[in-house]
């Protein structure tokens, strides 16, 4: 499904009534012709009444069918710009506009209901974990390292593996609460899959951050956080994916700290001391 309809239908409730689900399925199948269809044609195609189509549109937060179509048209134009490639011929103003829109979209795309639920599940697993293994190879290593440093600073026992040789020789102690977090834009990186499979055989539960929910990595995971796919320069879109992944790490580590701190005043004091020291060595000398 193209970006425009996907963004609008991501608002869909899992508890949708059966008749409204028929409207949803029809729109997903006929996205390219939505702007040319009347409310009665959509109702007939979905096998429902016209009032059901109106209720469906209102459940998405729109005033009615007309408002839905106006917003769909706007989303279609936005999707076209988001996926417009940056080329050697792009002028400075065009590059600025596209970079801004692609970057903003990349971060905003993280904040879907499914991703927030996945982040909550991962946060809960991190809080309960005795030790955490983080895997990220190649370009994803920078995200893995950022997550590693943040969780280490927040008091978790964590290890980082950014090349396949490190994971092959991993002999870290294991317990039933151990987890593994893997980062891969494609979800098909062979080194990451080998490392994640080894972690799973060792008894660790796998969680991942990836662009592709249908990838092998997502398939072996307890849950996955989906980052975006946006066309970039020379069709290289992973740079924008990583903006969403950085935002995901910030959400994960913030919720981890809050969860741990709500249960323990001792943790809050320790966290404050750690943050002060972190600020001090980062160059902020005005620390008390």
Secondary structure, 3 states (H helix, E strand, C coil): CCHHHHHHHCCCCCCCCHHHHHHHHHHHHCHHHHHHCCHHHHHHHHCCCHHHHHHHHHHCCCCCHHHHHHHHHHHHHHHHHHCCCECCCCCHHHHHHHHHHHHHHHHHCCCCHHHHHHHHHHHHHHHHCCCEEEEECHHHHHHHHHHHHHHHHCCCCEEEECCHHHHHCCCCCCCCCCEEEEECCCCCCHHHHHHHHHHHHCCCEEEEEECCCCCHHHHCCCEEEECCCCCCECCECHHHHHHHHHHHHHHHHHHHHHHHHHCCHHHHHHHHHHHHHHHHHCCCCCCC
